[in-house]
Amino acid sequence: MNPTYFVFFIYIIVCTLIITYWAAKRSKTTNRFYIAAGSLTGFQNGMAIAGDFISAASFLGIVGMIAIRGYDGFLYSIGFLVSYLVVLFLVAEPVHRLGKYSLGDVICSRFPSNRMRLIMAFGTFIISILYMIPQLVASGFLLRLLLDIDYSISVVVIGGLMTIYVVFGGMVATSWVQIVKTVLLMSGTFLLSLIVFSNLDWDMSTLVERVKAGTPLGEQFFLPGHLFGNPLEFFSLQLALVLGTAGLPHILIRLFTVRNTLEVRRSLISSTWIIGLFYLITLVLGLGTVALLGVYELTAADPTGNLAAPLLARVVGGDFLLAFVSAIAFTTIIAVVAGLVISATTAFSHDIFHHILKKGKSTEAEQLRAARWTALAIGIISTLFALRLETINVTFLVSLTFIVAASSNFPILLLTIYWKRFTRSGAITGMVSGLIASLLVVILGPHIMREEAVISLYNPGIIAIPIGFLGAYLGTMFSLKHSQTRAEFKQFYIQSQTGIGPRGEKTWKT
């Protein structure tokens, strides 16, 4: 075990546990546990959103994809960035005004129903677990590589840490761990990119020539067509990435952690800038990997390319820089997983326990107890899944998560906010059909069935997403007699756009 790596990892763990101890003293109410009592500023929340969104797949995967796939690898990251425009212009402010703690609150502000809450909570569980598993698997491989720790022990360590953050610190600890992660990630990757340029004498033409020499693609490296041969496949992937973010529960509940809609805008604008700068840095690191390491050496060490950033750090900065970059990757994983746990925890304790099981009559102490036990259970379940998936390629789970979110949550949110004829039955059928379709198309695709696949697309979002919308439309058309009156929808729409309630009162979230 390299002592430099070990010291960096221990330092990260100690710092995040100190944050959790500090946050635990401030998480004595459900309002603080679920949404940090709306106490974050727009810029703080923007950093936390960026920390939530930039997962291990982004940090480790995108750099490797650019190094191996060239131009197409960078286009992959564009879908992540553009997705924030959909969130900003279509759903961010209405979600903030209509919800309190969860996505179930948003939908039930128009269609109050325990069945609706149950379905929304179930969708949150599915999306959170699917996203958590690849993060935990990645952490297991990372710690095994750097510290020579057994894979199972590595996964248990990460799973235990993320559970501690949520059980004791709630949203306060989760937010500040994500903010620290963002600061470390941006500063570390920016430093690494400067070192890369210094190794190339700050000459862009030298970088380009070295890239051409270091890849088997040659000059074709800078042209499209190396990721997917079928343009429909690439369009389908981009569609899922762009629309999926607007349906990710752990991103959307962050809109409740600020005081008003002005701070919501500041949150999303600042997070978009941070994420945009990060992806520009990944472009530099991907090119630097090819120029200074070479694709052949990269794929010999790791055929997937996921270790491109750590290997580049070792080439240009030795063990110390490798340890620093790996510690950043480690922080990235635990921050994202903690965000996923808090979203699933809120869905159960608030929507199911408080509203369905206790019929809205549970005490603060009972809700907090349910939330902490839920966080513990989710941590154990996701850790057990990750332990069993060591030998299985789970990278498709990341794209699957976006497909599920874009096929189920996004259509329901969009139509609930903007379609006056939309009904509760339409919301339920849309959510169910989107969930089932997105899971089925992946099960029947080449990720699972290999050469016997019924559906040939590796990214079948173009099939599942329209099914979610179609299910919502048909469910509405067959239940129009239960639709709201024009006056009822007008009042709901005014509240979603201005925050003015049914009796003319203004909520604290306007």
Secondary structure, DSSP 8 states (H G I E B T S, - for coil): --HHHHHHHHHHHHHHHHHHHHHHTT--SHHHHHHGGG-B-HHHHHHHHHHHHS-HIIIIIIHHHHHHHTHHHHHHHHHHHHHHHHIIIIIHHHHHHH-SSSHHHHHHTTS--HHHHHHHHHHHHHHHHHHHHHHHHHHHHHHHHHH---HHHHHHHHHHHHHHIIIIIHHHHHHHHHHHHHHHHHHHHHHHHHHHHHHTTT-HHHHHHHHHHHSTTGGGGGSS-SS-SSHHHHHHHHHHHHHHGGG-HHHHGGGGSBSSHHHHHHHHHHHHHHHHHHHHHHHHHHHHHHHHT-HHHHHHH-TT-TTHHHHHHHHHHHHHHHHHHHHHHHHHHHHHHHHHHHHHHHIIIIIIIIIIISTT---HHHHHHHHHHHHHHHHHHHHHHHHHTTTS--THHHHHHHHHHHHTHHHHHHHHHH-TT--HHHHHHHHHHHHHHHHHHHHTSHHHHGGG-SS--SSTHHHHHHHHHHHHHHHHHTTGGG---HHHHHHHHHHHHH-B-TTS-B-TT-
